[in-house]
Amino acid sequence: IPMVIIGFIYMDLIGYRLLPNKFPVSQLVRQNARQYVIEAKVVENSPLIGKTIKEANLRNLPGLFLFQILRGNTILKAVSNDTIILKNDILFFAGDTQSIANLLQEHKSLRIPYVGMFARKKNIDLVEIVISENSYLSGKTLKEENFRAKYDSTVIAIHRNGERITGKLGTIKLRPGDVLLLLAGEKFYELASNTRDFYIISKVKEIRKIEPWKAAFLVGGTILVILLASFRLINFFLALVVFISILVLLKIANPKQLAKDIDYDLAFIIVMAMALGLAMIKTGVAESLANLIIDIFSPLGNVGILAGIFIVTSFVAAFATSKVSVAILFPIALTIAKDLNVSYIAFVLTVSFASAANFMTPIGYQTNTMVYGPGGYKFKDFLRIGTPLTVIYGVITVIILYYKYLN
């Protein structure tokens, strides 16, 4: 809690001033939301056919502006209220993401091209992505890259720095910085997890087709499990297993999806970290490294040793991720506590907090990497802003843990 408060103060008064003078794509999208372009086709037997733009109420769609019609190979750029709508007309709207989401769900007389089978899926997300600077997609069209099949998603709108793009979306050549609005299927996040061709900016909206009783059962069951475990009436792990089994039997949860949602990488890392820690303790490596840290920082007492653990852990985390830093430093912290004959809690928590203090590099933590490209930042920007924050974080962590557990 103290670090949250002080962290906000630092970023507001100091960190923000150290930021480079750049405008991230997410800010451009918010500022120019009405320039998001989406196309909608007049379907066969649509009640709009034969009506004027005014009669069809297409001038009064909330948050959307009709600026162009594609009729065959002819583009009508000056769309007046008296323009008559014909079958197979493709209407181009500019609008914000929420208005586009409403158009998808509410206006049945218009069909959004490229949606296809996604309209029948029970679980889809409306997601914004931005094309990265060195993207393989740059200079190519969505059709050429078969984007739908490759990423289990379909692009429905595009934003290009306030420019109103003309032509069908599937034929537009993408550029770095283009922001795409897409309908994402269940496999999208898995397929997109390892690509650097684009970055996910935000999930605009979740479109879920779920029956009310299922939602009520899921929420009520979760609360019941927590209460039973809190009052020690049942083992929490056992309660979760029983509850998940019931969800699967009632077809509220998909067993295949459950298997996909398990973070096997994290589980494997935890197991291997425990094995690594045990090996370091048994071979004496942990003892040697612990004695080295004690020798260097012992002149400053226990508070100095805590500071040493924080420095080493945060440095390893910054360049080798937090998981690796915990795997290496956890057994060393335990060994130091044993050698000093003091409570191990302070040393373990120091490793925990230090591994999470990933502010100095864009590679230390996922959120840093996410903003690295779209924000136009450089490695030195993270060092300039993150290093003072890490120092402040470390000082507060060491002082509080020392007085709480070792004083």
Secondary structure as the mmCIF struct_conf table of DSSP 4:
data_model
#
loop_
_struct_conf.conf_type_id
_struct_conf.id
_struct_conf.beg_label_comp_id
_struct_conf.beg_label_asym_id
_struct_conf.beg_label_seq_id
_struct_conf.end_label_comp_id
_struct_conf.end_label_asym_id
_struct_conf.end_label_seq_id
HELX_RH_AL_P HELX_RH_AL_P1 PRO A 2 TYR A 10
HELX_RH_PI_P HELX_RH_PI_P1 MET A 11 GLY A 15
HELX_RH_AL_P HELX_RH_AL_P2 TYR A 16 LEU A 18
BEND BEND1 LEU A 19 LEU A 19
BEND BEND2 ASN A 21 ASN A 21
HELX_RH_AL_P HELX_RH_AL_P3 VAL A 25 GLN A 31
TURN_TY1_P TURN_TY1_P1 ASN A 32 ASN A 32
HELX_RH_3T_P HELX_RH_3T_P1 ALA A 33 GLN A 35
STRN STRN1 TYR A 36 VAL A 42
TURN_TY1_P TURN_TY1_P2 GLU A 44 ASN A 45
TURN_TY1_P TURN_TY1_P3 PRO A 47 GLY A 50
STRN STRN2 THR A 52 THR A 52
TURN_TY1_P TURN_TY1_P4 ILE A 53 ARG A 59
TURN_TY1_P TURN_TY1_P5 PRO A 62 GLY A 63
STRN STRN3 LEU A 64 ARG A 71
TURN_TY1_P TURN_TY1_P6 GLY A 72 ASN A 73
STRN STRN4 THR A 74 LEU A 76
BEND BEND3 ALA A 78 ALA A 78
TURN_TY1_P TURN_TY1_P7 ASN A 81 ASP A 82
HELX_LH_PP_P HELX_LH_PP_P1 THR A 83 THR A 83
STRN STRN5 ILE A 84 ILE A 84
HELX_LH_PP_P HELX_LH_PP_P2 ILE A 85 ILE A 85
TURN_TY1_P TURN_TY1_P8 LYS A 87 ASN A 88
STRN STRN6 ILE A 90 GLY A 95
HELX_RH_AL_P HELX_RH_AL_P4 THR A 97 GLU A 106
TURN_TY1_P TURN_TY1_P9 LYS A 108 SER A 109
STRN STRN7 LEU A 110 ARG A 111
TURN_TY1_P TURN_TY1_P10 PRO A 113 TYR A 114
HELX_RH_3T_P HELX_RH_3T_P2 GLY A 116 ARG A 120
BEND BEND4 LYS A 122 LYS A 122
STRN STRN8 ASN A 123 ILE A 131
TURN_TY1_P TURN_TY1_P11 GLU A 133 ASN A 134
TURN_TY1_P TURN_TY1_P12 TYR A 136 GLY A 139
HELX_RH_AL_P HELX_RH_AL_P5 LEU A 142 GLU A 145
TURN_TY1_P TURN_TY1_P13 ASN A 146 ASN A 146
HELX_RH_AL_P HELX_RH_AL_P6 PHE A 147 TYR A 151
TURN_TY1_P TURN_TY1_P14 ASP A 152 ASP A 152
STRN STRN9 SER A 153 HIS A 159
STRN STRN10 ARG A 160 ARG A 160
TURN_TY1_P TURN_TY1_P15 ASN A 161 GLY A 162
STRN STRN11 GLU A 163 GLU A 163
BEND BEND5 GLY A 167 GLY A 167
HELX_RH_3T_P HELX_RH_3T_P3 LEU A 169 THR A 171
HELX_LH_PP_P HELX_LH_PP_P3 ILE A 172 LEU A 174
TURN_TY1_P TURN_TY1_P16 PRO A 176 GLY A 177
STRN STRN12 VAL A 179 ALA A 184
TURN_TY1_P TURN_TY1_P17 GLU A 186 LYS A 187
HELX_RH_AL_P HELX_RH_AL_P7 PHE A 188 ALA A 192
TURN_TY1_P TURN_TY1_P18 SER A 193 ASN A 194
BEND BEND6 ASP A 197 ASP A 197
STRN STRN13 PHE A 198 ARG A 208
HELX_RH_AL_P HELX_RH_AL_P8 PRO A 212 SER A 230
TURN_TY1_P TURN_TY1_P19 PHE A 231 ARG A 232
BEND BEND7 LEU A 233 ILE A 234
HELX_RH_AL_P HELX_RH_AL_P9 PHE A 236 LEU A 249
TURN_TY1_P TURN_TY1_P20 LEU A 250 LYS A 251
BEND BEND8 ILE A 252 ALA A 253
HELX_RH_AL_P HELX_RH_AL_P10 PRO A 255 ASP A 261
BEND BEND9 ILE A 262 ILE A 262
HELX_RH_AL_P HELX_RH_AL_P11 TYR A 264 THR A 283
TURN_TY1_P TURN_TY1_P21 GLY A 284 GLY A 284
HELX_RH_AL_P HELX_RH_AL_P12 VAL A 285 PHE A 297
HELX_RH_3T_P HELX_RH_3T_P4 SER A 298 LEU A 300
HELX_RH_AL_P HELX_RH_AL_P13 GLY A 301 ALA A 320
HELX_RH_AL_P HELX_RH_AL_P14 SER A 322 LEU A 340
TURN_TY1_P TURN_TY1_P22 ASN A 341 ASN A 341
BEND BEND10 VAL A 342 VAL A 342
BEND BEND11 TYR A 344 TYR A 344
HELX_RH_AL_P HELX_RH_AL_P15 ILE A 345 ALA A 356
BEND BEND12 MET A 360 MET A 360
BEND BEND13 PRO A 362 TYR A 365
HELX_RH_AL_P HELX_RH_AL_P16 GLN A 366 TYR A 372
TURN_TY1_P TURN_TY1_P23 GLY A 373 GLY A 376
HELX_RH_AL_P HELX_RH_AL_P17 PHE A 379 LEU A 401
HELX_RH_PI_P HELX_RH_PI_P2 TYR A 402 LEU A 406
#
